[in-house]
Amino acid sequence: MIMRVSMAMCKQTLPPSTALNFPPANFGPNMLTLSPSGPKDKVVVIMGATGTGKSRLSVDLATRFPAEIINSDKIQVHQGLDIVTNKITTEESCGVPHHLLGVLPPEAELTAVNFRHMANLSVESILSRGKLPIIVGGSNSYVEALVDDEDYKFRSRYDCCFLWVDVALPVLHGFVYERVDKMVENGMVEEVRDFFDYSDSEYSRGIKKAIGVPEFDNFFRNEPFLNMRDREELLSKVVDEIKRNTFGLACKQRNKIERLRKIKKWFIQRLDATPVFTRRRSKVDADVAWERLVAGPSTDAVSRFLLDFASPRPLVEALTALAREREMSRCLVV
């Protein structure tokens, strides 16, 4: 069952940052950067196409390190339509604080500039509590706008560890189609029907842009005039359209990540989760593959990233081994 998650973003104005003394510029591996004297704060960024397990990995890492999660999905920032937008559930979040998740009214328009401002506030808020910010979501253009802002302020203040959860497209295709069927079983049609506005056919703003909303327009307008057979046939066509559009989005997201790697030279560590999905009929086998291929290597990568050099605001002490094992067993997400 999909449950409502409402995590408030930091609303208070943060204190001014300490003045930075910039030494001469030096060339980093990705771009020209200006490094402030002393080490930078650390930020983890999890990327991937829809349905690949980004949210699961973010929670896994946040239960192994003292961390909080920042949502970078521009649709999930809005309130409502939890099934359609596939928001993480209360159970799946395992008590990990989530920022920028369900905080804007459904009709609000979120721009890349708005997101960058809110995400920066959330990053600073998390760091001020001695926690590791983990940014996760599928809106890669917004992540790019945040990390490579026009003045490169983000790069000058933070070191980023980029993790990419990838799944072979033929395998992801089948999983995405199954997931849409599961969303229908969980009440997606009823959720969109309750949200539907017969007087408004504009789907270019706010949460109404979400895949799974405009596809139902024709169905709801004609439903009262259809017999049972025609209704089921039209609904089947709507669901098929949602499946195609969702997989199309996944392809675009994957291509965007490839562009960031090849054109902008972002150092993004790829984690191939394909075997996890090919074994999804057996939860035990899938969980073993997830730990071996995704969660375990990601934990090692983040550990090396954090130990590279000390942060100016050291993270609070990590979970003990016993507590970590308990959290892992409780928080595995199918």
Secondary structure as UniProt FT lines:
FT   STRAND          26..27
FT   STRAND          32..33
FT   STRAND          41..48
FT   TURN            50..51
FT   HELIX           54..62
FT   TURN            63..66
FT   STRAND          67..71
FT   TURN            74..77
FT   TURN            82..86
FT   HELIX           90..93
FT   TURN            94..95
FT   STRAND          98..99
FT   TURN            106..107
FT   HELIX           112..128
FT   TURN            129..130
FT   STRAND          132..136
FT   HELIX           140..147
FT   TURN            150..151
FT   HELIX           153..157
FT   STRAND          158..166
FT   HELIX           169..185
FT   TURN            186..187
FT   HELIX           188..195
FT   TURN            198..199
FT   HELIX           206..209
FT   TURN            211..212
FT   HELIX           214..216
FT   HELIX           217..222
FT   HELIX           223..225
FT   HELIX           228..262
FT   STRAND          268..272
FT   HELIX           274..278
FT   TURN            279..281
FT   HELIX           283..290
FT   HELIX           291..295
FT   HELIX           296..307
FT   HELIX           321..331
//
